[in-house]
């Protein structure tokens, strides 16, 4: 056994057999922000065989306070978080296979990626993606670990198809909708606590110690010194459309995915193209420069200054319009630039 993992192997809950299992497993992490970068680093250091990480955003200065994989250099280069995470994770542990995907975790992509995955980890910032994850989990019988935090508050729950309630069931019992990033901000210790809960559960699942997996819903407030653990066995509904007796997986319908979204806690609108396809960023940058726009870019994106707003365009045609929350105004900018 690799000396790198000797202290982890000494832990009775893992041991040599558990470490061998961990080294053969595949984890899919949705989001590479605060929770995603922390989960990815812990699991990379733990020697997980393969990690796939998806994220739609790029590194900004405000991320550095809590998103532990990133540096000021990543901010200066406007690196997509998935690409910056891949580079840093390779430097941490070259034995782990890392695959980074710059894009939106829509139902089509999730269904494409879930084959061969042993555990999915929620590190996203919106319930649209979480509900799609939840339906993918139930349809393909892949466990996933919910996590969220804001301010000094955090929560986590392990969802095991056929055993625990799913997220759709939980929404009837616990008001999870309020758990998004907002003007209340966030402190890094709350992030680290959620990461600790998520990665501990992930290691139990990857080492196949299913008896140790926590089936209660935990929440905490570090500033107010509060910690709560709720048993959720009675929260499972037979009529649930995601995990019930006549399930239809409603959140895997692409028509239910919004094309235009105001990003959490930011004056930013994301716009998805109506049809899939890649664009030439180099050609686009040249066209926009010839029209008099101030353009910056890298192999992953093009950034265009346009007065009070700034537009960042990715290779898949997706764009972030910074400086507005007005969906109609954002759409008009998108149409003007990309047609």
C-alpha atoms as a printed R data frame, in Angstrom:
    type eleno elety resid chain resno       x      y       z
1   ATOM     1    CA   UNK     A     1   0.000  0.000   0.000
2   ATOM     2    CA   UNK     A     2   1.262  3.473  -0.941
3   ATOM     3    CA   UNK     A     3   2.986  5.162   2.044
4   ATOM     4    CA   UNK     A     4   1.069  8.318   1.132
5   ATOM     5    CA   UNK     A     5  -2.105  6.808   2.639
6   ATOM     6    CA   UNK     A     6  -0.501  5.075   5.629
7   ATOM     7    CA   UNK     A     7  -2.249  7.208   8.258
8   ATOM     8    CA   UNK     A     8  -5.603  6.707   6.554
9   ATOM     9    CA   UNK     A     9  -4.999  2.946   6.413
10  ATOM    10    CA   UNK     A    10  -4.262  2.916  10.149
11  ATOM    11    CA   UNK     A    11  -7.781  4.211  10.761
12  ATOM    12    CA   UNK     A    12  -9.918  1.131  11.566
13  ATOM    13    CA   UNK     A    13 -12.902  2.363   9.568
14  ATOM    14    CA   UNK     A    14 -10.861  2.200   6.349
15  ATOM    15    CA   UNK     A    15  -7.854 -0.106   6.698
16  ATOM    16    CA   UNK     A    16  -6.061 -1.741   3.774
17  ATOM    17    CA   UNK     A    17  -9.206 -3.201   2.254
18  ATOM    18    CA   UNK     A    18 -11.058  0.093   2.465
19  ATOM    19    CA   UNK     A    19  -8.181  2.019   0.937
20  ATOM    20    CA   UNK     A    20  -7.987 -0.471  -1.923
21  ATOM    21    CA   UNK     A    21 -11.709  0.051  -2.574
22  ATOM    22    CA   UNK     A    22 -11.360  3.843  -2.409
23  ATOM    23    CA   UNK     A    23  -8.590  3.722  -5.008
24  ATOM    24    CA   UNK     A    24 -10.930  1.982  -7.462
25  ATOM    25    CA   UNK     A    25 -13.908  4.331  -7.099
26  ATOM    26    CA   UNK     A    26 -15.233  7.215  -9.195
27  ATOM    27    CA   UNK     A    27 -16.711 10.389  -7.647
28  ATOM    28    CA   UNK     A    28 -18.704 12.983  -9.575
29  ATOM    29    CA   UNK     A    29 -18.636 16.480  -8.013
30  ATOM    30    CA   UNK     A    30 -21.193 19.009  -9.250
31  ATOM    31    CA   UNK     A    31 -19.740 22.476  -8.715
32  ATOM    32    CA   UNK     A    32 -16.170 23.656  -8.128
33  ATOM    33    CA   UNK     A    33 -16.832 26.568  -5.804
34  ATOM    34    CA   UNK     A    34 -16.414 26.542  -2.033
35  ATOM    35    CA   UNK     A    35 -17.879 23.083  -1.368
36  ATOM    36    CA   UNK     A    36 -16.707 21.579  -4.650
37  ATOM    37    CA   UNK     A    37 -13.080 22.654  -4.392
38  ATOM    38    CA   UNK     A    38 -12.900 21.514  -0.756
39  ATOM    39    CA   UNK     A    39 -14.509 18.138  -1.444
40  ATOM    40    CA   UNK     A    40 -12.269 17.619  -4.470
41  ATOM    41    CA   UNK     A    41  -9.107 18.384  -2.508
42  ATOM    42    CA   UNK     A    42  -9.969 16.092   0.425
43  ATOM    43    CA   UNK     A    43 -10.928 13.193  -1.847
44  ATOM    44    CA   UNK     A    44  -7.883 13.691  -4.067
45  ATOM    45    CA   UNK     A    45  -5.623 13.577  -1.018
46  ATOM    46    CA   UNK     A    46  -7.514 10.464   0.154
47  ATOM    47    CA   UNK     A    47  -6.589  8.633  -3.057
48  ATOM    48    CA   UNK     A    48  -9.931  8.230  -4.812
49  ATOM    49    CA   UNK     A    49  -9.289  6.556  -8.139
50  ATOM    50    CA   UNK     A    50 -11.134  8.988 -10.359
51  ATOM    51    CA   UNK     A    51 -12.805 12.368  -9.858
52  ATOM    52    CA   UNK     A    52 -14.962 14.195 -12.393
53  ATOM    53    CA   UNK     A    53 -15.744 17.806 -11.535
54  ATOM    54    CA   UNK     A    54 -18.206 20.068 -13.378
55  ATOM    55    CA   UNK     A    55 -18.516 23.836 -13.031
56  ATOM    56    CA   UNK     A    56 -19.944 26.666 -15.146
57  ATOM    57    CA   UNK     A    57 -18.089 29.653 -13.641
58  ATOM    58    CA   UNK     A    58 -14.593 31.154 -13.486
59  ATOM    59    CA   UNK     A    59 -12.430 32.299 -10.567
60  ATOM    60    CA   UNK     A    60 -13.056 35.790  -9.163
61  ATOM    61    CA   UNK     A    61 -11.403 37.675  -6.306
62  ATOM    62    CA   UNK     A    62 -14.390 37.230  -3.999
63  ATOM    63    CA   UNK     A    63 -13.934 33.439  -4.227
64  ATOM    64    CA   UNK     A    64 -10.510 33.409  -2.573
65  ATOM    65    CA   UNK     A    65 -11.867 33.919   0.952
66  ATOM    66    CA   UNK     A    66 -13.325 30.386   1.050
67  ATOM    67    CA   UNK     A    67 -12.597 28.453  -2.179
68  ATOM    68    CA   UNK     A    68  -9.410 26.740  -1.138
69  ATOM    69    CA   UNK     A    69  -7.975 25.493  -4.435
70  ATOM    70    CA   UNK     A    70  -7.644 28.894  -6.099
71  ATOM    71    CA   UNK     A    71  -5.053 31.673  -6.172
72  ATOM    72    CA   UNK     A    72  -4.697 35.302  -7.231
73  ATOM    73    CA   UNK     A    73  -3.070 34.065 -10.437
74  ATOM    74    CA   UNK     A    74  -6.264 32.164 -11.319
75  ATOM    75    CA   UNK     A    75  -8.227 35.394 -10.785
76  ATOM    76    CA   UNK     A    76  -5.885 37.408 -13.007
77  ATOM    77    CA   UNK     A    77  -6.153 34.807 -15.774
78  ATOM    78    CA   UNK     A    78  -9.944 34.439 -15.364
79  ATOM    79    CA   UNK     A    79  -9.492 30.675 -15.345
80  ATOM    80    CA   UNK     A    80 -12.657 28.552 -15.274
81  ATOM    81    CA   UNK     A    81 -12.919 26.944 -11.856
82  ATOM    82    CA   UNK     A    82 -12.991 23.432 -13.291
83  ATOM    83    CA   UNK     A    83  -9.745 24.041 -15.223
84  ATOM    84    CA   UNK     A    84  -8.000 25.689 -12.254
85  ATOM    85    CA   UNK     A    85  -9.157 22.869  -9.972
86  ATOM    86    CA   UNK     A    86  -7.881 20.211 -12.373
87  ATOM    87    CA   UNK     A    87  -4.441 21.840 -12.490
88  ATOM    88    CA   UNK     A    88  -4.193 22.125  -8.705
89  ATOM    89    CA   UNK     A    89  -5.533 18.620  -8.011
90  ATOM    90    CA   UNK     A    90  -2.991 17.065 -10.394
91  ATOM    91    CA   UNK     A    91  -0.260 18.859  -8.454
92  ATOM    92    CA   UNK     A    92  -1.628 17.467  -5.169
93  ATOM    93    CA   UNK     A    93  -1.892 13.826  -6.251
94  ATOM    94    CA   UNK     A    94  -0.844 12.692  -9.721
95  ATOM    95    CA   UNK     A    95  -2.132  9.164  -9.032
96  ATOM    96    CA   UNK     A    96  -5.752 10.347  -9.128
97  ATOM    97    CA   UNK     A    97  -7.431 10.627 -12.530
98  ATOM    98    CA   UNK     A    98  -9.025 14.072 -12.725
99  ATOM    99    CA   UNK     A    99 -11.505 15.090 -15.417
100 ATOM   100    CA   UNK     A   100 -12.682 18.702 -15.507
101 ATOM   101    CA   UNK     A   101 -15.770 19.789 -17.439
102 ATOM   102    CA   UNK     A   102 -16.437 23.482 -18.031
103 ATOM   103    CA   UNK     A   103 -20.185 23.770 -18.446
104 ATOM   104    CA   UNK     A   104 -23.639 23.507 -16.985
105 ATOM   105    CA   UNK     A   105 -24.659 20.341 -15.147
106 ATOM   106    CA   UNK     A   106 -27.893 19.917 -17.088
107 ATOM   107    CA   UNK     A   107 -29.897 16.643 -17.094
108 ATOM   108    CA   UNK     A   108 -28.464 15.494 -20.423
109 ATOM   109    CA   UNK     A   109 -24.861 15.905 -19.241
110 ATOM   110    CA   UNK     A   110 -25.558 14.328 -15.842
111 ATOM   111    CA   UNK     A   111 -27.120 11.256 -17.446
112 ATOM   112    CA   UNK     A   112 -24.136 10.993 -19.782
113 ATOM   113    CA   UNK     A   113 -21.610 11.183 -16.937
114 ATOM   114    CA   UNK     A   114 -23.274  9.069 -14.243
115 ATOM   115    CA   UNK     A   115 -22.345  5.695 -15.773
116 ATOM   116    CA   UNK     A   116 -19.638  4.107 -13.611
117 ATOM   117    CA   UNK     A   117 -19.922  6.736 -10.875
118 ATOM   118    CA   UNK     A   118 -20.000  5.432  -7.291
119 ATOM   119    CA   UNK     A   119 -20.954  8.634  -5.436
120 ATOM   120    CA   UNK     A   120 -22.153 12.089  -6.500
121 ATOM   121    CA   UNK     A   121 -21.441 15.144  -4.350
122 ATOM   122    CA   UNK     A   122 -23.611 18.240  -4.393
123 ATOM   123    CA   UNK     A   123 -21.539 21.415  -4.459
124 ATOM   124    CA   UNK     A   124 -23.891 23.517  -6.542
125 ATOM   125    CA   UNK     A   125 -25.661 26.742  -5.664
126 ATOM   126    CA   UNK     A   126 -29.140 26.167  -7.102
127 ATOM   127    CA   UNK     A   127 -32.024 23.768  -6.648
128 ATOM   128    CA   UNK     A   128 -32.663 23.291 -10.345
129 ATOM   129    CA   UNK     A   129 -29.382 21.384 -10.634
130 ATOM   130    CA   UNK     A   130 -29.893 19.610  -7.305
131 ATOM   131    CA   UNK     A   131 -33.288 18.296  -8.394
132 ATOM   132    CA   UNK     A   132 -31.764 16.994 -11.626
133 ATOM   133    CA   UNK     A   133 -29.014 15.311  -9.556
134 ATOM   134    CA   UNK     A   134 -31.681 13.811  -7.344
135 ATOM   135    CA   UNK     A   135 -33.566 12.272 -10.269
136 ATOM   136    CA   UNK     A   136 -30.346 10.966 -11.847
137 ATOM   137    CA   UNK     A   137 -29.476  9.404  -8.483
138 ATOM   138    CA   UNK     A   138 -32.812  7.619  -8.243
139 ATOM   139    CA   UNK     A   139 -32.924  6.542 -11.899
140 ATOM   140    CA   UNK     A   140 -29.398  5.089 -11.934
141 ATOM   141    CA   UNK     A   141 -29.226  4.063  -8.245
142 ATOM   142    CA   UNK     A   142 -26.171  6.193  -7.453
143 ATOM   143    CA   UNK     A   143 -25.997  7.703  -3.929
144 ATOM   144    CA   UNK     A   144 -25.357 11.405  -3.534
145 ATOM   145    CA   UNK     A   145 -24.535 13.748  -0.677
146 ATOM   146    CA   UNK     A   146 -26.437 16.999  -0.333
147 ATOM   147    CA   UNK     A   147 -24.663 20.008   1.145
148 ATOM   148    CA   UNK     A   148 -25.353 23.731   1.479
149 ATOM   149    CA   UNK     A   149 -24.171 26.686   3.548
150 ATOM   150    CA   UNK     A   150 -24.741 30.410   3.950
151 ATOM   151    CA   UNK     A   151 -23.607 32.816   6.662
152 ATOM   152    CA   UNK     A   152 -22.509 30.614   9.561
153 ATOM   153    CA   UNK     A   153 -25.171 27.985   8.810
154 ATOM   154    CA   UNK     A   154 -24.796 24.683   6.978
155 ATOM   155    CA   UNK     A   155 -26.553 21.389   6.377
156 ATOM   156    CA   UNK     A   156 -25.924 17.974   4.858
157 ATOM   157    CA   UNK     A   157 -27.804 14.757   4.102
158 ATOM   158    CA   UNK     A   158 -26.784 11.480   2.466
159 ATOM   159    CA   UNK     A   159 -29.314 10.225  -0.097
160 ATOM   160    CA   UNK     A   160 -29.172  6.501  -0.838
161 ATOM   161    CA   UNK     A   161 -31.660  5.244  -3.454
162 ATOM   162    CA   UNK     A   162 -34.001  2.613  -2.044
163 ATOM   163    CA   UNK     A   163 -33.016  3.377   1.553
164 ATOM   164    CA   UNK     A   164 -33.406  7.053   2.434
165 ATOM   165    CA   UNK     A   165 -35.897  9.733   1.392
166 ATOM   166    CA   UNK     A   166 -34.799 11.651  -1.700
167 ATOM   167    CA   UNK     A   167 -34.459 15.420  -1.951
168 ATOM   168    CA   UNK     A   168 -37.945 15.704  -3.426
169 ATOM   169    CA   UNK     A   169 -39.320 13.997  -0.303
170 ATOM   170    CA   UNK     A   170 -37.264 16.219   2.003
171 ATOM   171    CA   UNK     A   171 -38.679 19.386   0.477
172 ATOM   172    CA   UNK     A   172 -42.057 18.499   2.021
173 ATOM   173    CA   UNK     A   173 -40.543 18.394   5.503
174 ATOM   174    CA   UNK     A   174 -37.611 20.826   5.609
175 ATOM   175    CA   UNK     A   175 -37.531 24.340   4.045
176 ATOM   176    CA   UNK     A   176 -34.334 23.814   2.066
177 ATOM   177    CA   UNK     A   177 -35.236 26.498  -0.484
178 ATOM   178    CA   UNK     A   178 -33.814 29.216   1.763
179 ATOM   179    CA   UNK     A   179 -30.331 27.677   1.677
180 ATOM   180    CA   UNK     A   180 -28.746 29.742  -1.072
181 ATOM   181    CA   UNK     A   181 -25.989 32.312  -1.125
182 ATOM   182    CA   UNK     A   182 -27.303 35.847  -0.574
183 ATOM   183    CA   UNK     A   183 -26.441 39.230   0.881
184 ATOM   184    CA   UNK     A   184 -25.900 37.603   4.282
185 ATOM   185    CA   UNK     A   185 -22.494 36.438   3.043
186 ATOM   186    CA   UNK     A   186 -20.647 33.390   4.317
187 ATOM   187    CA   UNK     A   187 -17.735 32.523   6.598
188 ATOM   188    CA   UNK     A   188 -15.182 29.915   5.622
189 ATOM   189    CA   UNK     A   189 -15.585 27.739   8.763
190 ATOM   190    CA   UNK     A   190 -19.203 27.016   7.763
191 ATOM   191    CA   UNK     A   191 -17.949 25.821   4.381
192 ATOM   192    CA   UNK     A   192 -15.300 23.635   6.004
193 ATOM   193    CA   UNK     A   193 -17.860 22.045   8.350
194 ATOM   194    CA   UNK     A   194 -20.135 21.057   5.456
195 ATOM   195    CA   UNK     A   195 -17.128 19.718   3.537
196 ATOM   196    CA   UNK     A   196 -16.181 17.618   6.583
197 ATOM   197    CA   UNK     A   197 -19.664 16.097   6.734
198 ATOM   198    CA   UNK     A   198 -19.798 15.431   2.996
199 ATOM   199    CA   UNK     A   199 -16.333 13.926   2.635
200 ATOM   200    CA   UNK     A   200 -16.703 11.755   5.747
201 ATOM   201    CA   UNK     A   201 -19.887 10.255   4.298
202 ATOM   202    CA   UNK     A   202 -18.261  9.886   0.891
203 ATOM   203    CA   UNK     A   203 -15.316  7.949   2.360
204 ATOM   204    CA   UNK     A   204 -17.709  5.613   4.191
205 ATOM   205    CA   UNK     A   205 -19.519  4.891   0.923
206 ATOM   206    CA   UNK     A   206 -16.327  4.507  -1.098
207 ATOM   207    CA   UNK     A   207 -14.848  2.136   1.502
208 ATOM   208    CA   UNK     A   208 -18.228  0.312   1.441
209 ATOM   209    CA   UNK     A   209 -18.838  0.695   5.173
210 ATOM   210    CA   UNK     A   210 -22.566  1.210   4.615
211 ATOM   211    CA   UNK     A   211 -23.484  0.565   8.245
212 ATOM   212    CA   UNK     A   212 -21.515  3.672   9.236
213 ATOM   213    CA   UNK     A   213 -23.272  5.982   6.758
214 ATOM   214    CA   UNK     A   214 -25.299  8.635   8.549
215 ATOM   215    CA   UNK     A   215 -28.989  8.596   7.593
216 ATOM   216    CA   UNK     A   216 -29.992 11.642   9.656
217 ATOM   217    CA   UNK     A   217 -30.249 15.205   8.374
218 ATOM   218    CA   UNK     A   218 -27.716 17.482  10.085
219 ATOM   219    CA   UNK     A   219 -27.681 21.254  10.331
220 ATOM   220    CA   UNK     A   220 -25.595 23.651  12.361
221 ATOM   221    CA   UNK     A   221 -24.931 27.313  13.065
222 ATOM   222    CA   UNK     A   222 -21.309 27.818  14.079
223 ATOM   223    CA   UNK     A   223 -21.805 31.421  15.185
224 ATOM   224    CA   UNK     A   224 -24.692 30.560  17.498
225 ATOM   225    CA   UNK     A   225 -23.163 27.253  18.626
226 ATOM   226    CA   UNK     A   226 -26.127 25.185  17.471
227 ATOM   227    CA   UNK     A   227 -26.102 21.640  16.048
228 ATOM   228    CA   UNK     A   228 -29.146 19.585  15.083
229 ATOM   229    CA   UNK     A   229 -29.550 16.020  13.822
230 ATOM   230    CA   UNK     A   230 -32.972 14.878  12.584
231 ATOM   231    CA   UNK     A   231 -34.063 11.341  11.765
232 ATOM   232    CA   UNK     A   232 -35.673 11.373   8.325
233 ATOM   233    CA   UNK     A   233 -36.966  7.809   7.841
234 ATOM   234    CA   UNK     A   234 -40.605  8.956   7.978
235 ATOM   235    CA   UNK     A   235 -40.038 11.656   5.366
236 ATOM   236    CA   UNK     A   236 -40.102  9.171   2.469
237 ATOM   237    CA   UNK     A   237 -43.298  9.450   0.373
238 ATOM   238    CA   UNK     A   238 -44.680  6.551  -1.671
239 ATOM   239    CA   UNK     A   239 -46.203  9.077  -4.100
240 ATOM   240    CA   UNK     A   240 -42.900 10.900  -4.742
241 ATOM   241    CA   UNK     A   241 -42.358 11.335  -8.490
242 ATOM   242    CA   UNK     A   242 -38.604 10.970  -8.053
243 ATOM   243    CA   UNK     A   243 -38.320  7.908  -5.783
244 ATOM   244    CA   UNK     A   244 -41.884  6.683  -5.236
245 ATOM   245    CA   UNK     A   245 -43.868  3.741  -6.547
246 ATOM   246    CA   UNK     A   246 -44.768  5.437  -9.848
247 ATOM   247    CA   UNK     A   247 -41.729  7.602 -10.428
248 ATOM   248    CA   UNK     A   248 -41.426  9.720 -13.580
249 ATOM   249    CA   UNK     A   249 -38.162 11.621 -12.878
250 ATOM   250    CA   UNK     A   250 -39.715 15.011 -13.751
251 ATOM   251    CA   UNK     A   251 -36.507 16.995 -13.282
252 ATOM   252    CA   UNK     A   252 -34.710 15.156 -16.078
253 ATOM   253    CA   UNK     A   253 -36.966 16.822 -18.647
254 ATOM   254    CA   UNK     A   254 -34.826 19.395 -20.459
255 ATOM   255    CA   UNK     A   255 -37.913 21.552 -20.952
256 ATOM   256    CA   UNK     A   256 -37.992 22.113 -17.186
257 ATOM   257    CA   UNK     A   257 -34.498 23.652 -17.238
258 ATOM   258    CA   UNK     A   258 -34.563 27.438 -17.498
259 ATOM   259    CA   UNK     A   259 -32.490 29.002 -20.282
260 ATOM   260    CA   UNK     A   260 -31.921 32.261 -18.393
261 ATOM   261    CA   UNK     A   261 -30.927 32.412 -14.725
262 ATOM   262    CA   UNK     A   262 -29.927 35.106 -12.244
263 ATOM   263    CA   UNK     A   263 -26.886 33.683 -10.470
264 ATOM   264    CA   UNK     A   264 -27.050 33.364  -6.717
265 ATOM   265    CA   UNK     A   265 -26.069 36.466  -4.769
266 ATOM   266    CA   UNK     A   266 -24.637 38.305  -7.791
267 ATOM   267    CA   UNK     A   267 -25.619 40.972 -10.326
268 ATOM   268    CA   UNK     A   268 -25.119 38.348 -13.019
269 ATOM   269    CA   UNK     A   269 -27.397 36.580 -15.471
270 ATOM   270    CA   UNK     A   270 -26.475 33.282 -17.117
271 ATOM   271    CA   UNK     A   271 -27.897 32.576 -20.569
272 ATOM   272    CA   UNK     A   272 -27.792 29.149 -22.169
273 ATOM   273    CA   UNK     A   273 -27.965 28.893 -25.977
274 ATOM   274    CA   UNK     A   274 -31.165 27.430 -27.400
275 ATOM   275    CA   UNK     A   275 -29.189 24.682 -29.155
276 ATOM   276    CA   UNK     A   276 -25.964 22.895 -28.320
277 ATOM   277    CA   UNK     A   277 -22.788 23.623 -30.255
278 ATOM   278    CA   UNK     A   278 -19.277 25.039 -29.888
279 ATOM   279    CA   UNK     A   279 -18.145 28.444 -31.060
280 ATOM   280    CA   UNK     A   280 -14.671 29.617 -32.060
281 ATOM   281    CA   UNK     A   281 -13.544 31.890 -29.235
282 ATOM   282    CA   UNK     A   282 -10.559 33.148 -31.244
283 ATOM   283    CA   UNK     A   283 -12.730 34.193 -34.178
284 ATOM   284    CA   UNK     A   284 -15.319 35.753 -31.867
285 ATOM   285    CA   UNK     A   285 -12.641 37.762 -30.029
286 ATOM   286    CA   UNK     A   286 -11.335 39.060 -33.358
287 ATOM   287    CA   UNK     A   287 -14.800 40.070 -34.540
288 ATOM   288    CA   UNK     A   288 -15.616 41.897 -31.317
289 ATOM   289    CA   UNK     A   289 -12.247 43.682 -31.254
290 ATOM   290    CA   UNK     A   290 -12.825 44.914 -34.824
291 ATOM   291    CA   UNK     A   291 -16.137 46.406 -33.655
292 ATOM   292    CA   UNK     A   292 -14.341 48.462 -31.024
293 ATOM   293    CA   UNK     A   293 -15.075 46.385 -27.911
294 ATOM   294    CA   UNK     A   294 -12.436 45.850 -25.232
295 ATOM   295    CA   UNK     A   295 -11.856 42.103 -25.334
296 ATOM   296    CA   UNK     A   296  -9.787 39.789 -23.143
297 ATOM   297    CA   UNK     A   297  -9.661 36.025 -23.203
298 ATOM   298    CA   UNK     A   298  -7.951 32.705 -22.673
299 ATOM   299    CA   UNK     A   299  -8.433 29.251 -24.227
300 ATOM   300    CA   UNK     A   300 -11.635 28.783 -22.210
301 ATOM   301    CA   UNK     A   301 -13.560 32.079 -22.471
302 ATOM   302    CA   UNK     A   302 -13.826 35.571 -23.942
303 ATOM   303    CA   UNK     A   303 -14.574 38.629 -21.767
304 ATOM   304    CA   UNK     A   304 -16.152 41.696 -23.413
305 ATOM   305    CA   UNK     A   305 -16.460 45.126 -21.736
306 ATOM   306    CA   UNK     A   306 -19.587 47.077 -22.735
307 ATOM   307    CA   UNK     A   307 -20.085 50.105 -20.514
308 ATOM   308    CA   UNK     A   308 -21.613 49.184 -17.158
309 ATOM   309    CA   UNK     A   309 -21.928 45.513 -18.129
310 ATOM   310    CA   UNK     A   310 -19.388 42.827 -18.918
311 ATOM   311    CA   UNK     A   311 -20.141 39.668 -20.876
312 ATOM   312    CA   UNK     A   312 -18.167 36.451 -20.490
313 ATOM   313    CA   UNK     A   313 -18.691 33.879 -23.258
314 ATOM   314    CA   UNK     A   314 -17.737 30.209 -23.039
315 ATOM   315    CA   UNK     A   315 -16.971 27.780 -25.854
316 ATOM   316    CA   UNK     A   316 -20.379 26.097 -25.584
317 ATOM   317    CA   UNK     A   317 -22.128 29.416 -26.323
318 ATOM   318    CA   UNK     A   318 -23.166 29.939 -22.726
319 ATOM   319    CA   UNK     A   319 -22.666 33.460 -21.423
320 ATOM   320    CA   UNK     A   320 -22.573 35.344 -18.128
321 ATOM   321    CA   UNK     A   321 -23.808 38.960 -18.231
322 ATOM   322    CA   UNK     A   322 -22.277 40.807 -15.272
323 ATOM   323    CA   UNK     A   323 -23.733 44.040 -13.935
324 ATOM   324    CA   UNK     A   324 -27.450 43.287 -14.245
325 ATOM   325    CA   UNK     A   325 -30.231 41.141 -12.831
326 ATOM   326    CA   UNK     A   326 -32.667 42.200 -15.576
327 ATOM   327    CA   UNK     A   327 -33.342 39.081 -17.660
328 ATOM   328    CA   UNK     A   328 -34.780 41.016 -20.611
329 ATOM   329    CA   UNK     A   329 -31.810 43.393 -20.711
330 ATOM   330    CA   UNK     A   330 -29.378 40.478 -20.442
331 ATOM   331    CA   UNK     A   331 -31.087 38.678 -23.338
332 ATOM   332    CA   UNK     A   332 -30.812 41.801 -25.503
333 ATOM   333    CA   UNK     A   333 -27.069 41.998 -24.818
334 ATOM   334    CA   UNK     A   334 -26.673 38.304 -25.645
335 ATOM   335    CA   UNK     A   335 -28.549 38.743 -28.929
336 ATOM   336    CA   UNK     A   336 -26.485 41.807 -29.856
337 ATOM   337    CA   UNK     A   337 -23.192 40.003 -29.346
338 ATOM   338    CA   UNK     A   338 -23.955 36.425 -30.365
339 ATOM   339    CA   UNK     A   339 -27.021 36.887 -32.570
